Amino acid sequence: MAKLKQPDTLQNLAMNAVIVWLCKTGQNLMTKIAWVARTDAQKSSEYLKESVNMIHKLFLYNIPCYLFDNLSKVVFKKLPILIDNIKRKLKMHASMSEFLIHVNVAVSLGQIIISPHLHFLNFEEMPKMMRHLFYMRLKDLPGLVYLNLSTLSGGWKTEDMEPIVLNGIVDMKNLHTLILTYDCTDNILKILETSCPRIQVLDISSSKMIGNNSIKYLLELHHLKKVQLYRTSITIEGYIRLLTKMPQLENIGRYDAIGTCLEYIDMTYENLDEKPIIKLKVFESHYVVSKHIKLLAKWCPDIELVCLFHNPLLNDLMGLIAINKLSDLRLLSCNFFQDHVRDVLEVKGCNLTYLHLEHVEEIDINALMCISQYCPDLNTLIIYNCELIDGPLKYFRKQVPPFMNLKNLTIAASCTLQHLEFLLMNCFKIKFIHIGTMVPTNDEIFDKILANNPMEYLEELHIIYSTGLTVSTAYKLLETCENLKVLNEMESWTRVQEQELENFRIFLKIRNYNIDTRPSTWKPQIREENI
């Protein structure tokens, strides 16, 4: 039986109560500001500034420093709701100026989280109407460890946005991660050495003003381990300097000509006594020949993640066998048996914990059996946009229980009930399951699976679409999977009536089960830290 909801912590209750107080205070302030603005707009602006400053001091002096990151998430979630309420409550005959005053007050309330104690700030999670306010106040956030500035102007007004970034990061001595796509410049990179000496992760992809001249500034960042330069103006020459001059670099993101860089390094340094140290752990390219894979194993012995697009005329996947530390393999566009994926897994599968197969053909029940036997420690399996073919299971000597360590399964591919049954019947430690629209599902198959594998560790189940599942399966899952927390997308189960779904949610509420059935949006890109 699924677990019951537990009483919320006093800390969360207090934080929610504080936000409720903030919203009510803001509503009262809106009325006063609007009344003052009728006679004196300048005075209303000063009154708003003084009121917000007073509220900000209350939060700064009374909220524990370690709670500001949690507080920011709640503020960014609740203030948009407050703005929506403004839109609904204002009468139709209300003037535009009155509406803008109310919205301006709501947006200004976001300043309460501006504090030296704030460590994480992601502009992508922030309402767009609040972003300009925080761009102007970046200098008041010297304690940031993670800063995602999103796209700023999208590359259209890079010169205008440059002073804002420069003034904002000048005192961020603890900054560990900076994401600034489209609008990064050489001046920003130049100031990072002194302003952010601890920077380790830098994403400046799609910034057209970044070129080979920018490499000299990157070389000064001695703690930099991960840098994303995709779609910048840096050429092969610049990448070679990065690889040979920055021995601490572990990830340069996707670069399709990285194989050519390795060729040059091999020809230049092969006969020299002092060879460069390349400690890359991630290799991602959509243009690789067989020679490049061999050079990768030779010059980058620490490689753990390989993501490549297979071209049968250019590369032989058997070269992957020479990569000793390979633990994460992502293959796009190949054949499981014909292109020797099976042979690679037979040799390297014992090290793999993550396997992503996209547009991979020839996957049948025998291929799944090979994966289960050759990759006993597999933690995550993703089968995306593939067509799993039907066929009998040939004789295969089982040496280990199939998928005994699998915890994350994503199957968004055309397959049969046989494939689904084999995958779910044996993964006793599974925690996350995503089943795509092309996967056939029905009540009978889940009854059979749950009878053999109760999935006691399962926490999230996403079945995007089904023509065979009824609400009885939802009750069965609720009864069997004791750790289930998320069961969503039931709106797209065609055999579940709207009233049945409503009754199911009422049942969860009455019994106080801790199950989330709200719809969600799923993204195929998983485990961002390895990309």
C-alpha positions as CSV (number, residue, x, y, z in Angstrom):
1,M,0.0,0.0,0.0
2,A,1.3,3.5,-0.9
3,K,2.5,5.6,2.0
4,L,0.4,8.2,3.7
5,K,1.1,11.9,3.6
6,Q,3.1,13.0,6.7
7,P,2.6,16.3,8.5
8,D,4.6,19.1,7.0
9,T,7.7,20.3,8.9
10,L,7.4,23.4,11.1
11,Q,10.0,25.0,8.9
12,N,7.9,24.6,5.8
13,L,4.7,25.6,7.5
14,A,6.4,28.8,8.8
15,M,7.8,29.6,5.4
16,N,4.4,29.2,3.7
17,A,2.8,31.3,6.4
18,V,5.4,34.0,5.8
19,I,4.7,34.0,2.1
20,V,1.0,34.3,2.8
21,W,1.7,37.3,5.0
22,L,3.8,38.8,2.2
23,C,1.1,38.4,-0.3
24,K,-1.5,40.0,2.0
25,T,0.8,42.8,2.8
26,G,1.4,43.3,-0.9
27,Q,-2.3,43.5,-1.6
28,N,-2.8,46.1,1.1
29,L,0.2,48.0,-0.2
30,M,-1.3,48.0,-3.8
31,T,-4.3,49.9,-2.6
32,K,-2.3,52.5,-0.8
33,I,0.1,53.0,-3.7
34,A,-2.7,53.3,-6.2
35,W,-4.4,55.9,-4.0
36,V,-1.2,58.0,-3.5
37,A,-0.4,57.8,-7.3
38,R,-3.7,59.6,-8.2
39,T,-2.2,62.8,-6.8
40,D,1.6,62.4,-6.8
41,A,3.3,59.7,-8.9
42,Q,6.7,60.5,-7.6
43,K,5.6,60.2,-4.0
44,S,4.0,56.9,-4.6
45,S,7.2,55.6,-6.1
46,E,9.2,56.7,-3.1
47,Y,6.6,55.2,-0.7
48,L,6.8,51.8,-2.6
49,K,10.6,51.9,-2.3
50,E,10.5,52.6,1.4
51,S,7.9,50.0,2.1
52,V,9.7,47.3,0.1
53,N,13.0,48.1,1.9
54,M,11.3,47.8,5.3
55,I,9.9,44.4,4.3
56,H,13.2,43.3,2.9
57,K,15.0,44.1,6.2
58,L,12.4,42.1,8.1
59,F,13.1,39.1,6.0
60,L,16.9,39.6,6.0
61,Y,17.1,39.9,9.8
62,N,14.5,37.2,10.7
63,I,14.9,34.4,8.1
64,P,17.8,32.0,8.8
65,C,20.6,32.3,6.2
66,Y,20.4,28.7,5.1
67,L,16.7,29.1,4.1
68,F,17.1,31.8,1.5
69,D,17.5,29.3,-1.4
70,N,14.3,27.5,-0.4
71,L,12.6,30.9,0.1
72,S,13.4,32.0,-3.4
73,K,11.7,28.9,-4.9
74,V,8.5,29.6,-3.0
75,V,8.6,33.3,-3.9
76,F,9.0,32.6,-7.6
77,K,6.1,30.1,-7.4
78,K,3.7,32.3,-5.4
79,L,4.2,35.8,-6.9
80,P,3.0,34.8,-10.4
81,I,-0.2,33.5,-8.7
82,L,-0.6,36.9,-7.0
83,I,-0.3,38.6,-10.3
84,D,-2.9,36.3,-11.9
85,N,-5.2,37.2,-9.0
86,I,-4.7,40.8,-9.8
87,K,-5.8,40.3,-13.4
88,R,-8.9,38.5,-12.3
89,K,-9.9,40.9,-9.5
90,L,-9.5,44.2,-11.2
91,K,-12.7,45.3,-12.7
92,M,-13.1,45.7,-16.4
93,H,-13.3,49.4,-16.1
94,A,-10.0,49.7,-14.2
95,S,-7.4,51.9,-15.9
96,M,-4.2,50.5,-17.3
97,S,-2.2,52.7,-14.9
98,E,-3.9,51.1,-11.9
99,F,-3.2,47.6,-13.3
100,L,0.5,48.5,-13.8
101,I,0.8,49.9,-10.3
102,H,-0.6,46.6,-8.8
103,V,1.8,44.5,-10.9
104,N,4.7,46.7,-10.1
105,V,4.1,46.2,-6.4
106,A,3.9,42.4,-6.8
107,V,7.1,42.3,-8.8
108,S,8.9,44.6,-6.3
109,L,8.1,42.1,-3.5
110,G,10.5,39.7,-5.1
111,Q,13.4,41.8,-3.8
112,I,12.9,40.2,-0.4
113,I,15.2,37.3,-1.4
114,I,18.1,39.5,-2.5
115,S,20.6,38.7,0.2
116,P,24.3,37.7,0.5
117,H,23.0,34.4,1.8
118,L,21.4,33.4,-1.5
119,H,23.5,30.7,-3.2
120,F,21.5,29.5,-6.1
121,L,19.7,31.8,-8.7
122,N,18.2,30.4,-11.9
123,F,16.6,33.0,-14.2
124,E,14.9,30.3,-16.2
125,E,12.8,29.5,-13.1
126,M,12.0,33.1,-12.5
127,P,8.9,34.9,-13.9
128,K,10.0,36.9,-17.0
129,M,8.6,40.2,-15.6
130,M,10.9,39.9,-12.6
131,R,14.1,39.2,-14.5
132,H,15.0,42.9,-15.2
133,L,14.8,43.7,-11.5
134,F,17.3,40.9,-10.6
135,Y,19.6,41.8,-13.5
136,M,19.9,45.3,-11.9
137,R,20.5,43.8,-8.4
138,L,23.1,41.1,-9.2
139,K,25.8,43.2,-7.4
140,D,23.8,42.6,-4.2
141,L,24.2,38.8,-4.4
142,P,27.9,38.2,-3.7
143,G,27.2,34.8,-2.1
144,L,26.0,33.1,-5.3
145,V,27.5,29.7,-6.0
146,Y,25.2,28.9,-9.0
147,L,24.1,31.5,-11.5
148,N,22.0,30.8,-14.6
149,L,21.5,34.1,-16.5
150,S,19.6,32.3,-19.2
151,T,19.8,33.9,-22.7
152,L,19.7,37.5,-21.6
153,S,19.0,39.2,-24.9
154,G,19.3,36.1,-27.1
155,G,22.3,37.7,-28.8
156,W,20.5,40.7,-30.1
157,K,21.7,43.3,-27.6
158,T,24.9,41.8,-26.3
159,E,26.7,45.1,-26.0
160,D,23.9,46.6,-23.9
161,M,23.8,43.6,-21.6
162,E,27.6,43.4,-21.1
163,P,27.8,46.2,-18.4
164,I,25.0,44.6,-16.4
165,V,26.8,41.3,-16.2
166,L,30.2,42.9,-15.5
167,N,28.8,45.0,-12.6
168,G,26.8,42.0,-11.3
169,I,29.6,39.3,-11.1
170,V,32.4,41.6,-9.9
171,D,32.3,40.4,-6.3
172,M,31.1,36.8,-6.7
173,K,34.1,35.2,-5.2
174,N,32.3,31.9,-4.4
175,L,30.7,31.4,-7.9
176,H,31.1,27.8,-9.0
177,T,28.8,27.7,-12.0
178,L,27.9,30.4,-14.5
179,I,25.5,29.9,-17.4
180,L,25.5,32.8,-19.9
181,T,24.4,31.7,-23.4
182,Y,24.3,33.9,-26.5
183,D,25.6,37.1,-24.8
184,C,29.0,36.3,-23.3
185,T,32.0,38.5,-24.4
186,D,35.7,38.6,-24.0
187,N,35.4,41.3,-21.3
188,I,33.2,39.1,-19.2
189,L,35.7,36.2,-19.5
190,K,38.5,38.5,-18.6
191,I,37.0,39.6,-15.4
192,L,36.2,36.0,-14.3
193,E,39.8,35.4,-13.3
194,T,39.8,38.0,-10.5
195,S,36.0,38.2,-9.7
196,C,35.2,34.5,-9.8
197,P,38.4,32.6,-9.1
198,R,36.6,29.4,-8.1
199,I,34.6,29.0,-11.3
200,Q,34.5,25.3,-12.4
201,V,31.5,25.2,-14.8
202,L,31.0,27.7,-17.6
203,D,28.3,27.5,-20.3
204,I,28.8,30.2,-22.9
205,S,27.4,28.3,-25.9
206,S,25.9,30.2,-28.9
207,S,27.8,33.3,-28.0
208,K,29.0,34.6,-31.4
209,M,31.4,37.1,-29.9
210,I,33.5,34.3,-28.3
211,G,36.3,33.3,-30.7
212,N,39.9,32.1,-30.6
213,N,41.0,35.3,-28.9
214,S,38.8,34.3,-26.0
215,I,40.9,31.2,-25.3
216,K,43.6,33.2,-23.5
217,Y,41.1,34.2,-20.9
218,L,39.8,30.7,-20.4
219,L,43.3,29.5,-19.8
220,E,43.5,31.7,-16.8
221,L,40.6,29.9,-15.1
222,H,42.7,27.3,-13.3
223,H,39.8,25.5,-11.6
224,L,37.7,25.3,-14.8
225,K,36.5,21.7,-15.3
226,K,33.5,22.0,-17.7
227,V,33.0,24.6,-20.4
228,Q,30.3,24.6,-23.1
229,L,31.4,26.3,-26.3
230,Y,28.9,24.8,-28.8
231,R,28.0,27.2,-31.6
232,T,30.6,29.8,-30.7
233,S,33.2,31.2,-33.1
234,I,36.0,29.1,-31.7
235,T,37.8,27.0,-34.4
236,I,39.8,23.8,-34.2
237,E,42.9,25.9,-33.3
238,G,41.2,27.2,-30.2
239,Y,40.0,23.8,-29.1
240,I,43.5,22.3,-29.5
241,R,44.9,25.0,-27.2
242,L,42.2,24.2,-24.6
243,L,42.9,20.5,-24.7
244,T,46.6,20.8,-24.5
245,K,46.9,23.8,-22.1
246,M,44.2,22.9,-19.6
247,P,45.0,19.5,-18.0
248,Q,42.2,19.9,-15.5
249,L,39.4,20.2,-18.2
250,E,37.0,17.3,-18.0
251,N,34.1,18.3,-20.4
252,I,34.1,20.6,-23.4
253,G,30.5,19.8,-24.4
254,R,29.5,18.8,-27.9
255,Y,32.1,19.5,-30.6
256,D,31.8,17.6,-33.9
257,A,35.5,18.3,-34.9
258,I,37.1,17.0,-31.7
259,G,38.3,14.0,-33.6
260,T,40.3,16.3,-35.9
261,C,41.8,17.9,-32.8
262,L,43.0,14.6,-31.5
263,E,44.5,13.8,-34.9
264,Y,46.6,17.0,-34.8
265,I,47.6,16.4,-31.2
266,D,48.7,12.8,-32.1
267,M,50.8,14.0,-35.1
268,T,52.4,16.9,-33.1
269,Y,53.2,15.3,-29.8
270,E,53.6,11.6,-30.6
271,N,57.4,11.7,-30.7
272,L,57.9,14.4,-28.1
273,D,59.0,13.6,-24.5
274,E,56.6,16.2,-22.9
275,K,53.1,15.1,-24.0
276,P,50.0,17.1,-23.0
277,I,47.8,15.7,-20.3
278,I,44.2,15.4,-21.4
279,K,41.8,14.4,-18.7
280,L,38.5,14.6,-20.6
281,K,35.7,12.5,-19.1
282,V,33.0,13.4,-21.7
283,F,33.2,12.9,-25.4
284,E,30.3,14.1,-27.5
285,S,30.4,14.4,-31.3
286,H,28.2,13.7,-34.3
287,Y,31.1,13.3,-36.8
288,V,33.6,10.6,-35.8
289,V,35.7,8.2,-37.9
290,S,37.2,4.9,-36.6
291,K,40.6,6.5,-36.2
292,H,39.1,9.2,-33.9
293,I,37.8,6.5,-31.5
294,K,41.2,4.9,-31.3
295,L,42.9,8.2,-30.6
296,L,40.3,8.9,-28.0
297,A,41.3,5.7,-26.1
298,K,44.9,6.6,-26.5
299,W,45.0,10.3,-25.5
300,C,42.0,10.5,-23.2
301,P,42.3,7.5,-20.8
302,D,39.8,9.0,-18.3
303,I,36.8,9.1,-20.7
304,E,33.7,7.9,-18.9
305,L,30.9,9.2,-21.2
306,V,30.8,8.7,-25.0
307,C,27.9,10.1,-27.1
308,L,28.2,9.7,-30.8
309,F,26.3,9.5,-34.1
310,H,27.1,6.3,-35.9
311,N,27.9,6.3,-39.6
312,P,28.6,2.8,-41.0
313,L,30.9,4.3,-43.7
314,L,33.1,6.3,-41.2
315,N,33.3,4.5,-37.9
316,D,33.6,1.1,-36.3
317,L,32.1,0.9,-32.9
318,M,34.5,-1.9,-31.9
319,G,37.0,0.8,-31.1
320,L,35.0,1.6,-28.0
321,I,36.4,-1.6,-26.4
322,A,39.7,0.2,-25.9
323,I,38.2,2.8,-23.6
324,N,38.9,1.4,-20.2
325,K,36.7,3.6,-18.0
326,L,33.6,3.8,-20.2
327,S,30.6,3.8,-17.9
328,D,28.1,5.9,-19.9
329,L,27.3,5.0,-23.5
330,R,24.9,7.0,-25.8
331,L,24.5,5.8,-29.4
332,L,22.5,7.4,-32.1
333,S,21.5,5.8,-35.4
334,C,23.0,2.3,-35.6
335,N,22.2,-1.4,-35.8
336,F,22.4,-3.5,-32.6
337,F,23.9,-6.6,-34.2
338,Q,25.2,-5.5,-37.6
339,D,27.2,-2.6,-36.1
340,H,28.7,-4.7,-33.3
341,V,26.8,-3.0,-30.4
342,R,26.3,-6.4,-29.0
343,D,30.0,-7.2,-29.1
344,V,30.9,-3.9,-27.5
345,L,28.5,-4.6,-24.6
346,E,29.8,-8.1,-24.2
347,V,33.3,-6.6,-23.5
348,K,32.5,-3.3,-21.8
349,G,29.0,-3.9,-20.4
350,C,30.4,-4.9,-17.0
351,N,31.5,-1.3,-16.5
352,L,28.3,0.4,-17.9
353,T,25.8,2.1,-15.6
354,Y,24.1,4.2,-18.2
355,L,22.9,3.2,-21.7
356,H,21.1,5.4,-24.1
357,L,20.0,3.9,-27.5
358,E,18.3,6.3,-29.9
359,H,17.2,5.3,-33.5
360,V,19.0,2.0,-33.0
361,E,17.6,-0.8,-35.2
362,E,17.6,-4.7,-34.7
363,I,16.5,-4.5,-31.1
364,D,14.4,-7.6,-30.3
365,I,14.0,-9.7,-27.2
366,N,17.4,-11.3,-27.8
367,A,19.0,-7.8,-27.8
368,L,17.3,-7.0,-24.5
369,M,18.5,-10.3,-23.1
370,C,22.1,-9.4,-24.2
371,I,21.8,-6.0,-22.5
372,S,20.6,-7.6,-19.3
373,Q,23.4,-10.2,-19.2
374,Y,26.3,-8.1,-20.4
375,C,25.4,-5.0,-18.3
376,P,24.7,-6.4,-14.8
377,D,25.3,-3.0,-13.1
378,L,23.2,-1.0,-15.4
379,N,21.4,1.8,-13.5
380,T,19.7,3.7,-16.3
381,L,18.4,2.4,-19.6
382,I,16.8,4.7,-22.3
383,I,15.4,3.3,-25.5
384,Y,14.2,6.3,-27.5
385,N,12.7,6.5,-31.0
386,C,13.6,2.9,-31.8
387,E,11.5,0.1,-33.4
388,L,11.7,-3.0,-31.3
389,I,11.1,-6.0,-33.6
390,D,9.1,-9.1,-32.6
391,G,10.6,-12.6,-32.6
392,P,11.2,-15.7,-30.5
393,L,13.8,-15.7,-27.7
394,K,16.7,-17.8,-28.8
395,Y,18.6,-20.0,-26.3
396,F,20.6,-17.8,-24.0
397,R,22.4,-19.0,-20.9
398,K,21.4,-16.7,-18.0
399,Q,24.4,-15.9,-15.8
400,V,22.9,-13.1,-13.7
401,P,19.3,-12.1,-13.0
402,P,18.2,-9.6,-15.8
403,F,18.3,-5.9,-14.9
404,M,18.8,-6.6,-11.2
405,N,20.3,-3.2,-10.6
406,L,18.2,-1.1,-13.0
407,K,16.6,1.9,-11.3
408,N,15.6,4.2,-14.2
409,L,13.9,3.0,-17.3
410,T,12.7,5.1,-20.3
411,I,11.1,3.3,-23.2
412,A,9.7,5.7,-25.8
413,A,9.8,3.3,-28.8
414,S,7.6,1.1,-30.8
415,C,7.5,-2.3,-29.2
416,T,5.3,-5.3,-28.2
417,L,3.9,-6.5,-24.9
418,Q,6.6,-9.1,-24.9
419,H,9.3,-6.5,-24.7
420,L,7.5,-4.5,-22.0
421,E,6.9,-7.6,-19.9
422,F,10.6,-8.7,-20.1
423,L,11.8,-5.3,-19.0
424,L,9.4,-4.7,-16.1
425,M,9.2,-8.3,-14.9
426,N,12.8,-8.4,-13.8
427,C,13.7,-4.9,-12.6
428,F,13.1,-5.4,-8.8
429,K,14.9,-2.2,-7.8
430,I,13.3,0.1,-10.3
431,K,12.5,3.7,-9.1
432,F,11.6,5.6,-12.2
433,I,9.6,4.4,-15.3
434,H,8.7,6.4,-18.3
435,I,6.5,4.7,-21.0
436,G,6.0,6.5,-24.3
437,T,3.0,6.7,-26.6
438,M,4.1,3.9,-28.9
439,V,4.3,1.3,-26.1
440,P,1.2,-1.0,-25.8
441,T,-0.2,-1.3,-22.3
442,N,-3.2,-3.0,-20.8
443,D,-4.6,-4.2,-17.4
444,E,-3.7,-7.8,-18.1
445,I,0.0,-7.2,-18.6
446,F,0.3,-5.0,-15.5
447,D,-1.5,-7.6,-13.4
448,K,1.0,-10.2,-14.6
449,I,4.0,-7.9,-14.0
450,L,2.9,-6.8,-10.5
451,A,2.2,-10.4,-9.5
452,N,5.9,-11.3,-10.2
453,N,7.5,-7.9,-9.4
454,P,5.6,-5.7,-6.9
455,M,8.1,-2.8,-7.6
456,E,8.4,-2.0,-4.0
457,Y,11.0,0.8,-4.7
458,L,9.1,2.4,-7.5
459,E,8.6,6.2,-6.9
460,E,7.5,7.6,-10.3
461,L,5.5,6.1,-13.1
462,H,4.7,8.1,-16.3
463,I,2.5,6.3,-18.9
464,I,2.0,9.0,-21.5
465,Y,-0.7,7.3,-23.5
466,S,-2.7,4.0,-23.3
467,T,-5.7,2.5,-25.0
468,G,-5.8,-0.6,-22.8
469,L,-5.3,0.7,-19.2
470,T,-8.3,1.3,-16.9
471,V,-8.5,3.0,-13.5
472,S,-8.3,-0.5,-11.9
473,T,-4.6,-0.6,-12.8
474,A,-4.1,2.7,-10.9
475,Y,-5.8,1.2,-7.8
476,K,-3.6,-1.9,-8.3
477,L,-0.4,0.1,-8.4
478,L,-1.6,2.1,-5.3
479,E,-2.0,-1.2,-3.5
480,T,1.2,-2.9,-4.6
481,C,3.9,-0.2,-4.9
482,E,4.4,1.0,-1.4
483,N,6.9,3.8,-2.3
484,L,4.9,5.2,-5.2
485,K,4.8,9.0,-5.2
486,V,4.0,10.1,-8.8
487,L,1.4,8.5,-11.1
488,N,0.5,11.1,-13.7
489,E,-0.7,11.5,-17.3
490,M,-3.8,9.4,-16.6
491,E,-5.8,12.0,-18.5
492,S,-4.4,10.3,-21.7
493,W,-5.6,6.8,-20.8
494,T,-8.5,6.6,-23.2
495,R,-10.4,4.0,-21.1
496,V,-10.3,6.1,-18.0
497,Q,-13.4,8.3,-17.8
498,E,-13.1,11.8,-16.4
499,Q,-15.4,11.0,-13.5
500,E,-13.3,7.9,-12.7
501,L,-10.2,9.9,-12.6
502,E,-11.9,12.5,-10.3
503,N,-13.1,9.7,-8.0
504,F,-9.6,8.3,-7.9
505,R,-8.1,11.6,-6.8
506,I,-10.9,12.1,-4.2
507,F,-10.0,8.6,-2.9
508,L,-6.4,9.6,-2.6
509,K,-7.3,12.7,-0.7
510,I,-9.7,11.0,1.7
511,R,-7.2,8.2,2.4
512,N,-4.4,10.8,2.7
513,Y,-2.1,8.9,0.2
514,N,1.0,10.7,-0.8
515,I,0.5,10.3,-4.5
516,D,0.9,13.1,-7.1
517,T,-1.4,12.7,-10.1
518,R,-1.0,16.1,-11.7
519,P,0.1,16.2,-15.4
520,S,3.7,17.0,-16.1
521,T,6.0,17.6,-19.0
522,W,8.7,15.1,-19.6
523,K,12.0,15.9,-21.3
524,P,14.1,13.1,-22.9
525,Q,17.4,14.7,-21.8
526,I,18.3,13.1,-18.5
527,R,21.1,13.4,-16.0
528,E,22.3,16.9,-16.9
529,E,25.5,16.8,-14.9
530,N,27.0,14.4,-17.5
531,I,26.2,16.6,-20.5
